[in-house]
Amino acid sequence: MSRQITLVLKGYPRLSETFIAQEIRALELRGLNITLASLRHPTDKSTHPIHDEIQAPVLYLPEYLHQEPLRLLKGWWKARRMPGYRRCLQHWWQDLKRDCSRNRLRRLGQALVLAAELPPGTEQLYAHFLHTPASVTRYCALLTGLPWSASAHAKDIWTSDAWELREKLAELAWLATCTGANHSYLQGLAADPSRVHLVYHGLDLRRFSAPPSVPQLRDAQQAQDPVRLISVGRAVAKKGYDDLLNALAALPADCAWQLTHIGGGPLLKSLKQQAQALGIDARIQWLGALPQQQVLESYRASDLFVLASKIVDDGDRDGLPNVLMEAQSQGLCCLSTTISGIPELIEHGSTGWLVGPGEPAALTDALQQLLHDPALRTRLGQAGQQRVQQVFDVERGIDQLAELFDLPATTERPAVANPQPCHCDH
């Protein structure tokens, strides 16, 4: 009989969280019986093919407590008889005194509903992201007495208070995190560092089949055939798109390039205005969020991937962006920054190119060198592709998670229902 868990996440499905969908499906194929508990309803208008493959049912918790008062009341009525009810309220009260917010109240309400509506036979709770989803999971675990574990990624670590991280790390059974920088920081906060495991997300290389190797030719000298830049990421401050636009605007006027951006996000409007003010808006396509197949085709039609990640004022930063692995899997040269786990993937000058974060002038210099040197882009792209294939295959991380979930060992590699076809156009 397969193990049964409930996986708590902030929203499902989400186009920007393909690594979570990839993990869910891989664990299902290993025999884990999963129910998804989502704190929010989906906002994206489309999904990825992998979402159609996922079999886990989804339990949507009350996104705002006032919208479902009867459901909340029923949850409380059932949860008040649970063995850990008083202990949960004591922990929540201590948390509220240090973080007096409506969000803290919402987390408790969602936990009450989750505890009352857990599928029968649930053996373990598991949260993706160590902030809000882990808080709901923790309160639910206190109520029910179930063990819980979590995966931590980026913003959830670096914008959370240390006291809250310490207390969660002391209670959970184990935690997986996706970069060496995260791993070191969280181990330093944990009373038992052995509970914190470094597990790279990796990439499902069956979905990102490698295109034929084609030498780069565009050299930024022909206005009618510019070098095709691409960046994929949400328009949020930590992605550094303001720095990228400033860097592009500083390039010589006769340098032939065009940029395609894929992703939604709250800063899209201001970035478009910035591009217009800099006089480079005619060279940029803003495509918004797209399904994985269209993103893949865009990688294959591009010459250089750029992501100018940086640390922002509240401490938020990228972890190890999956889009870099995706781009490298297609033999695409990647230019990024030395933030968090990115240097664990990209070795500067060997498998890609790195500059310091928040340094538009250094980014301009790197762009100018890479735009004018197609042979360098080809070499770095091919080396990056080999590194992803050798070190960042998703099955390595799934093997680790399967062991943490006490799943039976397997030597077979499950088949993919919808592998992505290869259409290469460099």
KATA-V564573 format. One record per residue. N is the residue number from 0. RES is the residue in one small letter. PHI is phi in whole degrees, -180 to 180 (NA if undefined). OMEGA is omega in whole degrees, 0 to 359 (999 if undefined). NEAR is the number of other C-alpha atoms within 12 Angstrom. Layout:
N|RES|PHI|OMEGA|NEAR  N|RES|PHI|OMEGA|NEAR
This chain:
0|m|NA|184|9  1|s|-75|177|19  2|r|-72|182|23  3|q|-122|179|28  4|i|-127|169|36  5|t|-116|184|41  6|l|-104|183|47  7|v|-100|177|47  8|l|-139|188|42  9|k|-72|179|36  10|g|-154|181|32  11|y|-156|351|37  12|p|-83|178|37  13|r|-133|180|33  14|l|-64|185|37  15|s|-82|184|34  16|e|-122|180|34  17|t|-64|181|32  18|f|-65|178|35  19|i|-74|178|40  20|a|-60|179|35  21|q|-60|180|38  22|e|-67|181|36  23|i|-58|183|42  24|r|-67|180|34  25|a|-64|179|39  26|l|-70|174|41  27|e|-61|181|31  28|l|-68|175|30  29|r|-85|176|31  30|g|105|179|25  31|l|-81|179|34  32|n|-92|190|31  33|i|-117|164|37  34|t|-113|179|37  35|l|-93|174|41  36|a|-116|185|41  37|s|-106|180|36  38|l|-78|181|39  39|r|-137|175|28  40|h|-83|182|21  41|p|-67|176|21  42|t|-118|178|17  43|d|-71|183|22  44|k|-83|179|16  45|s|-135|179|22  46|t|-133|176|26  47|h|-91|177|33  48|p|-55|183|26  49|i|-64|178|33  50|h|-64|178|30  51|d|-72|181|19  52|e|-83|182|22  53|i|-65|184|30  54|q|-96|186|21  55|a|-61|173|30  56|p|-70|183|24  57|v|-115|174|28  58|l|-104|179|30  59|y|-89|178|30  60|l|-79|180|39  61|p|-60|182|33  62|e|-67|173|27  63|y|-131|190|23  64|l|-62|183|27  65|h|-70|181|16  66|q|-79|182|14  67|e|-135|185|19  68|p|-63|181|19  69|l|-67|178|15  70|r|-64|178|25  71|l|-64|180|31  72|l|-63|178|21  73|k|-64|178|21  74|g|-64|178|31  75|w|-62|183|27  76|w|-60|179|19  77|k|-79|184|23  78|a|-69|183|35  79|r|-65|179|25  80|r|-95|182|17  81|m|-77|187|24  82|p|-62|184|19  83|g|-102|186|24  84|y|-59|183|29  85|r|-64|180|18  86|r|-64|178|22  87|c|-61|180|32  88|l|-64|178|29  89|q|-63|179|17  90|h|-65|181|27  91|w|-63|181|35  92|w|-64|177|19  93|q|-63|178|17  94|d|-66|182|27  95|l|-63|180|21  96|k|-65|179|13  97|r|-94|181|15  98|d|-142|184|18  99|c|-81|184|14  100|s|-146|176|15  101|r|-65|179|14  102|n|-62|179|23  103|r|-65|177|30  104|l|-67|180|27  105|r|-62|180|32  106|r|-61|179|39  107|l|-65|180|44  108|g|-61|179|41  109|q|-66|178|48  110|a|-66|178|47  111|l|-62|179|43  112|v|-66|180|41  113|l|-61|181|44  114|a|-61|181|45  115|a|-74|187|31  116|e|-111|178|31  117|l|-58|177|38  118|p|-60|176|25  119|p|-57|178|13  120|g|90|178|18  121|t|-60|183|29  122|e|-104|186|27  123|q|-157|174|37  124|l|-108|183|48  125|y|-145|183|43  126|a|-114|168|47  127|h|-99|183|43  128|f|93|190|38  129|l|-90|178|43  130|h|-94|188|35  131|t|-59|180|37  132|p|-59|179|42  133|a|-70|177|44  134|s|-66|177|48  135|v|-61|180|45  136|t|-64|180|51  137|r|-62|180|48  138|y|-62|178|45  139|c|-65|178|49  140|a|-65|177|42  141|l|-63|180|35  142|l|-65|191|38  143|t|-94|185|34  144|g|81|180|25  145|l|-77|173|29  146|p|-71|178|26  147|w|-142|178|41  148|s|-144|185|41  149|a|-156|168|45  150|s|-116|180|46  151|a|-118|191|46  152|h|-128|186|42  153|a|-148|182|36  154|k|-57|182|29  155|d|-63|177|34  156|i|-87|194|43  157|w|-83|175|30  158|t|-109|178|25  159|s|-94|177|27  160|d|-69|182|22  161|a|-62|181|21  162|w|-62|182|19  163|e|-73|177|31  164|l|-62|180|35  165|r|-59|184|24  166|e|-69|177|26  167|k|-66|180|44  168|l|-64|179|38  169|a|-75|186|25  170|e|-101|185|29  171|l|-75|181|37  172|a|-75|177|29  173|w|-163|178|36  174|l|-135|175|42  175|a|-108|176|42  176|t|-138|200|38  177|c|-104|176|43  178|t|-140|177|36  179|g|-64|179|28  180|a|-64|176|30  181|n|-60|184|37  182|h|-59|181|31  183|s|-64|182|22  184|y|-64|183|27  185|l|-71|175|43  186|q|-61|178|26  187|g|-67|179|19  188|l|-92|188|25  189|a|-84|174|28  190|a|-65|177|18  191|d|-123|184|21  192|p|-59|182|23  193|s|-68|177|21  194|r|-76|184|28  195|v|-99|186|36  196|h|-119|174|34  197|l|-86|181|33  198|v|-132|177|36  199|y|-68|176|42  200|h|-60|183|44  201|g|71|184|42  202|l|-132|176|41  203|d|-79|187|40  204|l|-71|175|33  205|r|-75|177|28  206|r|-84|180|29  207|f|-117|181|38  208|s|-62|184|31  209|a|-74|176|34  210|p|-75|175|31  211|p|-59|180|19  212|s|-72|181|24  213|v|-126|180|25  214|p|-60|174|25  215|q|-68|181|32  216|l|-126|185|26  217|r|-67|186|32  218|d|-127|177|31  219|a|65|180|31  220|q|-102|185|21  221|q|-111|183|18  222|a|-60|181|17  223|q|-81|179|16  224|d|-141|185|18  225|p|-71|172|27  226|v|-66|185|35  227|r|-96|176|43  228|l|-90|175|40  229|i|-141|172|42  230|s|-139|180|47  231|v|-123|180|48  232|g|169|178|39  233|r|-68|179|33  234|a|-79|177|32  235|v|-129|190|28  236|a|-59|186|31  237|k|-68|179|35  238|k|-79|173|39  239|g|70|182|37  240|y|-68|175|41  241|d|-65|177|34  242|d|-65|180|34  243|l|-62|180|47  244|l|-63|178|41  245|n|-64|179|29  246|a|-66|179|29  247|l|-65|181|38  248|a|-66|181|35  249|a|-84|177|24  250|l|-69|177|29  251|p|-56|185|19  252|a|-61|182|16  253|d|-88|177|18  254|c|-80|188|29  255|a|-91|179|28  256|w|-147|169|38  257|q|-144|184|34  258|l|-118|171|37  259|t|-113|176|33  260|h|-111|177|38  261|i|-121|179|36  262|g|145|174|33  263|g|-91|176|27  264|g|127|187|27  265|p|-71|184|15  266|l|-96|183|22  267|l|-57|183|27  268|k|-61|182|17  269|s|-69|178|18  270|l|-68|176|32  271|k|-63|178|27  272|q|-66|178|18  273|q|-63|179|23  274|a|-61|179|28  275|q|-66|180|18  276|a|-64|180|16  277|l|-82|179|23  278|g|77|181|19  279|i|-120|185|28  280|d|-63|181|24  281|a|-69|181|18  282|r|-96|187|29  283|i|-122|172|30  284|q|-106|176|25  285|w|-109|188|28  286|l|-95|182|25  287|g|73|180|29  288|a|-72|181|31  289|l|-132|173|29  290|p|-64|187|30  291|q|-58|182|36  292|q|-62|179|28  293|q|-71|176|26  294|v|-63|180|34  295|l|-61|179|38  296|e|-63|179|28  297|s|-69|174|35  298|y|-55|187|44  299|r|-72|178|38  300|a|-100|186|29  301|s|-112|181|43  302|d|-111|185|49  303|l|-155|176|52  304|f|-100|182|47  305|v|-131|174|48  306|l|-143|188|53  307|a|-99|185|49  308|s|-57|179|44  309|k|-153|175|35  310|i|-89|180|28  311|v|-104|192|20  312|d|-58|182|13  313|d|-85|179|16  314|g|92|182|20  315|d|-65|181|25  316|r|-161|173|35  317|d|-70|171|43  318|g|-95|172|39  319|l|-134|187|40  320|p|-58|180|44  321|n|-62|181|36  322|v|-63|177|43  323|l|-67|176|48  324|m|-64|180|47  325|e|-60|181|46  326|a|-63|180|48  327|q|-66|179|49  328|s|-61|180|45  329|q|-95|180|51  330|g|74|184|45  331|l|-91|177|52  332|c|-62|182|53  333|c|-118|173|54  334|l|-115|181|51  335|s|-147|185|53  336|t|-124|186|43  337|t|-88|182|32  338|i|-87|168|36  339|s|46|186|36  340|g|-89|183|35  341|i|-60|177|41  342|p|-67|174|32  343|e|-73|178|31  344|l|-97|185|48  345|i|-103|175|38  346|e|-94|188|26  347|h|-56|177|25  348|g|78|181|24  349|s|-116|180|25  350|t|-121|180|35  351|g|165|183|44  352|w|-133|181|41  353|l|-127|172|36  354|v|-130|178|34  355|g|-68|179|29  356|p|-72|177|31  357|g|66|181|32  358|e|-125|182|27  359|p|-58|181|30  360|a|-66|178|23  361|a|-67|178|27  362|l|-66|177|38  363|t|-61|180|31  364|d|-60|181|25  365|a|-66|178|35  366|l|-60|183|46  367|q|-62|180|31  368|q|-67|184|23  369|l|-74|180|39  370|l|-63|185|43  371|h|-91|185|31  372|d|-127|181|25  373|p|-63|179|30  374|a|-67|177|21  375|l|-65|178|32  376|r|-60|180|44  377|t|-61|182|35  378|r|-63|181|28  379|l|-67|180|38  380|g|-64|180|48  381|q|-68|179|32  382|a|-67|177|31  383|g|-64|178|40  384|q|-61|180|40  385|q|-64|180|29  386|r|-65|178|28  387|v|-60|182|40  388|q|-64|185|29  389|q|-85|190|19  390|v|-115|190|25  391|f|-116|172|33  392|d|-69|185|31  393|v|-56|185|36  394|e|-64|176|33  395|r|-62|179|27  396|g|-68|179|30  397|i|-66|174|39  398|d|-58|180|29  399|q|-65|180|31  400|l|-65|179|36  401|a|-60|177|27  402|e|-67|178|21  403|l|-64|178|29  404|f|-85|180|34  405|d|59|176|22  406|l|-86|179|24  407|p|-62|177|21  408|a|-67|179|18  409|t|-136|177|18  410|t|-109|181|10  411|e|-95|178|11  412|r|-99|184|20  413|p|-61|179|18  414|a|-76|177|16  415|v|-100|183|22  416|a|-71|185|17  417|n|-131|177|19  418|p|-62|183|21  419|q|-84|177|26  420|p|-69|182|21  421|c|-104|175|24  422|h|-128|187|23  423|c|-92|177|24  424|d|-148|175|23  425|h|-91|999|32
